[in-house]
Amino acid sequence: MAFIFKIRDMITPRSKVLEEISLKEGITVLDYGSGPGGYIGPTLDRIGPDGIYYAADIHQRAGVHAERIARRKGRDRNVFFIKTDRDTGLRSSSVDVIYLFDTYHDLPDGEGILKELKRILKKNGCLLFNDHHIKGELIKNDGPLNKHFKIVKEGRSIYTLKKK
């Protein structure tokens, strides 16, 4: 799977995907379903030396990727791995931005995970969402997603949502 993501990232670099969103220096980002870490490098470049990046994934191997990328960028004190299938262990209202990219369709407990993400997201934080299996009206009509979040912006490939 990591190989497939490397090919994807060569065709469409993750930095290009992130161009449609605004990230401020010093914020805290959670990448839920981080996989091989394609978003880590481009995000670290944008959130600066004081920003914090949590990579969360069900597979321990994702942590190896996250640590390697952080070391290569000299930012290993800013990147943390969370092995999880739902709960993050993070404090309530402690995260500014959450990435939920190409993961939602595969979650075993989508609503439970959305509740957890809502819990840790700051009041004015945002959930950034995309999923190649779920598009347009399916996202707008997804029960669990729309129960906890509201769409505030529809980008080219990323939906920005806020807590309800």
Number of C-alpha atoms within 10 A of each C-alpha: 7 14 9 8 14 15 11 13 16 9 9 11 15 18 17 10 15 16 10 13 12 8 19 13 15 15 17 22 27 28 23 25 25 27 24 22 25 20 21 24 17 17 21 23 14 17 19 16 14 14 19 23 27 22 27 26 23 16 16 14 13 22 23 14 20 27 20 15 19 21 14 11 13 11 20 15 13 17 21 16 21 23 18 15 17 21 15 19 11 16 10 13 15 17 26 21 25 24 22 21 21 17 19 22 12 11 13 11 11 16 17 15 19 20 17 17 27 23 18 22 25 18 15 11 21 24 27 20 20 22 17 11 12 14 11 10 8 10 17 14 11 11 11 14 18 16 14 17 18 17 19 11 13 12 11 9 15 20 24 21 21 20 19 11
